[in-house]
Amino acid sequence: MLSKAENCMCRHPLDCVKVKMQATPGGSMLGCAARLLRDGGPLAFTRGLGAPLSNAVLMNVLMFTAFAEANRSCGPLVSGALSGLLTSALSTPFDYVKIQLQLRGGLASTVLRDVLRQGPLALYVGHSMNMLRESVFTGVYLGAYAHVRAATLPSDGGSPSLMVVAAASASTGALAWIASYPFDAVKSVQQGKPVGKLATTTIASAFHEIHQRGGWGSFYRGVTASTCRAVLVTCSRLVAYEFVMQQLQVMRSP
């Protein structure tokens, strides 16, 4: 739990920059970071941190459990996609609150109070895009990792070294994030609108807004900061998972 909290805190500033670049026009990664620092000081990079801290452990448990169960009857890519589809039901409302706080500051309780006045479903603005994002991301991430892991297992049938796990998970995580990033961009624009403006948060309007900023390349604004963050997340997640599984295997052996 402690390592997961530390991981969230380390990667969150990059996520703040990513969301700022997706939801607002113009500016480079360094320019957005400088603007965040100028407007809100160092604490601007911690806005919305409570949401990912609250759901991180539950999300990982749900993702790995769903993947393992689905993998009994489906291939790794399909199992990963189904796992992502399931976790999106949890991540959408947490992402909504996080993005509102990252862009405007304030308190999570205030955001929740204001959005719930629109009805509980208002927390699921951007859910369709998040389902696609999570399905593509987890399908490529866990699916590709499962294939790489199987190909690099030691000849004696033991577990892969943690260095191999780190390299494989970082690579597949980066690839997965790049593949799913356009869906994340549309979702961020939808969820970044002020609370109450539900009429302007359709997929079509968000897609049009992003495209108007600079064509198809605009769907990848912020991808550098976000991919660096994804490498940290995906690498640490699977290294921790494989380490725990190896220790459990040792404990079970005579």
SULHU-V439177 format. One record per residue. N is the residue number from 1. RES is the residue in one small letter. NEAR is the number of other C-alpha atoms within 12 Angstrom. Layout:
<<N & RES & NEAR> <N & RES & NEAR>>
This chain:
<<1 & m & 17> <2 & l & 11> <3 & s & 17> <4 & k & 28> <5 & a & 23> <6 & e & 18> <7 & n & 28> <8 & c & 34> <9 & m & 28> <10 & c & 25> <11 & r & 30> <12 & h & 35> <13 & p & 32> <14 & l & 37> <15 & d & 42> <16 & c & 45> <17 & v & 40> <18 & k & 42> <19 & v & 45> <20 & k & 44> <21 & m & 41> <22 & q & 47> <23 & a & 38> <24 & t & 30> <25 & p & 23> <26 & g & 20> <27 & g & 22> <28 & s & 23> <29 & m & 29> <30 & l & 19> <31 & g & 18> <32 & c & 33> <33 & a & 28> <34 & a & 22> <35 & r & 24> <36 & l & 31> <37 & l & 21> <38 & r & 14> <39 & d & 16> <40 & g & 21> <41 & g & 15> <42 & p & 16> <43 & l & 21> <44 & a & 30> <45 & f & 36> <46 & t & 32> <47 & r & 36> <48 & g & 35> <49 & l & 37> <50 & g & 25> <51 & a & 35> <52 & p & 37> <53 & l & 30> <54 & s & 24> <55 & n & 29> <56 & a & 30> <57 & v & 25> <58 & l & 21> <59 & m & 30> <60 & n & 32> <61 & v & 20> <62 & l & 26> <63 & m & 39> <64 & f & 33> <65 & t & 22> <66 & a & 30> <67 & f & 34> <68 & a & 24> <69 & e & 19> <70 & a & 27> <71 & n & 24> <72 & r & 14> <73 & s & 14> <74 & c & 19> <75 & g & 22> <76 & p & 31> <77 & l & 29> <78 & v & 30> <79 & s & 34> <80 & g & 39> <81 & a & 36> <82 & l & 38> <83 & s & 41> <84 & g & 40> <85 & l & 33> <86 & l & 32> <87 & t & 37> <88 & s & 35> <89 & a & 32> <90 & l & 31> <91 & s & 39> <92 & t & 38> <93 & p & 33> <94 & f & 35> <95 & d & 41> <96 & y & 40> <97 & v & 44> <98 & k & 40> <99 & i & 49> <100 & q & 40> <101 & l & 36> <102 & q & 42> <103 & l & 39> <104 & r & 28> <105 & g & 27> <106 & g & 24> <107 & l & 22> <108 & a & 28> <109 & s & 18> <110 & t & 17> <111 & v & 31> <112 & l & 27> <113 & r & 18> <114 & d & 22> <115 & v & 28> <116 & l & 19> <117 & r & 15> <118 & q & 19> <119 & g & 16> <120 & p & 14> <121 & l & 18> <122 & a & 30> <123 & l & 34> <124 & y & 31> <125 & v & 43> <126 & g & 42> <127 & h & 36> <128 & s & 27> <129 & m & 36> <130 & n & 40> <131 & m & 32> <132 & l & 33> <133 & r & 40> <134 & e & 39> <135 & s & 38> <136 & v & 36> <137 & f & 43> <138 & t & 47> <139 & g & 42> <140 & v & 37> <141 & y & 47> <142 & l & 47> <143 & g & 37> <144 & a & 31> <145 & y & 37> <146 & a & 31> <147 & h & 21> <148 & v & 24> <149 & r & 30> <150 & a & 20> <151 & a & 17> <152 & t & 22> <153 & l & 19> <154 & p & 13> <155 & s & 10> <156 & d & 8> <157 & g & 12> <158 & g & 15> <159 & s & 26> <160 & p & 28> <161 & s & 20> <162 & l & 26> <163 & m & 20> <164 & v & 24> <165 & v & 34> <166 & a & 29> <167 & a & 25> <168 & a & 35> <169 & s & 39> <170 & a & 33> <171 & s & 29> <172 & t & 35> <173 & g & 39> <174 & a & 34> <175 & l & 30> <176 & a & 38> <177 & w & 41> <178 & i & 33> <179 & a & 27> <180 & s & 35> <181 & y & 38> <182 & p & 35> <183 & f & 33> <184 & d & 48> <185 & a & 44> <186 & v & 41> <187 & k & 43> <188 & s & 48> <189 & v & 45> <190 & q & 45> <191 & q & 46> <192 & g & 37> <193 & k & 34> <194 & p & 28> <195 & v & 31> <196 & g & 24> <197 & k & 17> <198 & l & 25> <199 & a & 18> <200 & t & 22> <201 & t & 30> <202 & t & 26> <203 & i & 28> <204 & a & 19> <205 & s & 20> <206 & a & 35> <207 & f & 31> <208 & h & 22> <209 & e & 29> <210 & i & 33> <211 & h & 23> <212 & q & 17> <213 & r & 22> <214 & g & 16> <215 & g & 14> <216 & w & 16> <217 & g & 17> <218 & s & 30> <219 & f & 34> <220 & y & 33> <221 & r & 38> <222 & g & 39> <223 & v & 35> <224 & t & 24> <225 & a & 33> <226 & s & 38> <227 & t & 32> <228 & c & 28> <229 & r & 31> <230 & a & 37> <231 & v & 34> <232 & l & 33> <233 & v & 38> <234 & t & 39> <235 & c & 32> <236 & s & 32> <237 & r & 36> <238 & l & 38> <239 & v & 30> <240 & a & 24> <241 & y & 25> <242 & e & 27> <243 & f & 21> <244 & v & 16> <245 & m & 19> <246 & q & 20> <247 & q & 14> <248 & l & 13> <249 & q & 14> <250 & v & 13> <251 & m & 10> <252 & r & 9> <253 & s & 8> <254 & p & 5>>
